[in-house]
Amino acid sequence: MRAARFRLLAGVVLIALILFGQTLVGMATANGRLDSALRDTTGPVNVVVVMDFTPERFHTERLSTYGVFAGRDKAVNRVRLRMVSPENLRRLADLAWVARIEPAP
């Protein structure tokens, strides 16, 4: 009986990690992704989102939900976003697949 409960609990924990693990890791490491110049913004800002991989259409579409897509910035893995609100900036930093968020030049 005790072993069955342990297996059930282990299964529930495994499913929770699969469903929410990426979100939890993203939230825990968000401060390291956000440039220090962007941490105390009070209005919309223009940013460059840097990824460690070549983004696909999904990634570009997802990023455009946080601000206005403004093209690439010198490389395929650097995406410009304009008019990113402070709330969306924080949500953007929570994405585990985003490497860095820098102020746009």
N, C-alpha and C positions, 0 to 999 in steps of 0.2 A: 504494500500500500504506500509506504514511504517512498520507495523507488519510483513508483508511478507518478506521484505528486512532483518529485524532483524532475522527472523527464518532461512532465507537462509544463512546469515552470521554466525549464531550460528552453523548451520549444517556444513559449510565449516571449521570452527574452530575445531569442534569436529572431523571431518575426518582427519584434519591435525594433531591433537593431537594423534589420534589412529595410524596414519602412522609414525609420526616423534617424538613422545613423548619420547620413550625409548632412541632414539639416542640423543636427546637434553639433557635429564637428565644425560646420560652417559658422554657427553662432558662437562657438567657443573660441574660434580663431579669427573672428572678424576684425578685431582691433589691429592685428598684425597686417592685414591687407589694406587698410585705409591709411592713406598718406596723412601725416600729422597736420598738414595745412588744411585738410578737409574735415577734421574732427569736430570743430566748433562752428560749422557753417549755420547761418540763420536763414538763408534764402537759396534759391536755385543756383546751381553751379554747373560748369562745363567740366567734364572729366574724360580721362582716357582709361579704359578698362583693359588690363593686360592679362592674358591667359598663357599658360605654359604649353599650350597645344594649338593646333590649327583649328579654329572654330568652324563648326558646320552651320547650316541654315538654322537649326534649332537654337543654337546658342545666340546667334544674332537676333533672332526673333524674340527670344527671352529677354535679352538685354534691352531691346527697344521698348519693353513694357515699363522700364524704369526711367527712361528719358527719351529724347528725340535722337534717333540714330543719325550720325553725321559722317559716316564713312570710316575708313581705316586711318591709322596714324603711323605712317612709315613702315609698317609691317602688317602681315596678315593677322597676327595674333593680338594686335592693338586696335581697339575699337573706340571711336569717339562718341560720346553721348553729351547732348546739350540739355540744359534746363532740368537737371536732376534735383529733385526736392531733397531736403535733409532727411525726410522719412525714407524716401526711395534710396538715398545714398546708404543708409544703414541696412536696408533690405538687400541692396546690391552687395554690400560687404559680407553679408551672411551666406552668400553662395560659395560653396566649398570649391567649385571649379574656377573661381576667379582668383588669380594670383596676386594682383595689386590693383589699386585704384589710385590714379595720380591726377593732379589738377591739369586741365588742358592748357597748353601754351597759348 
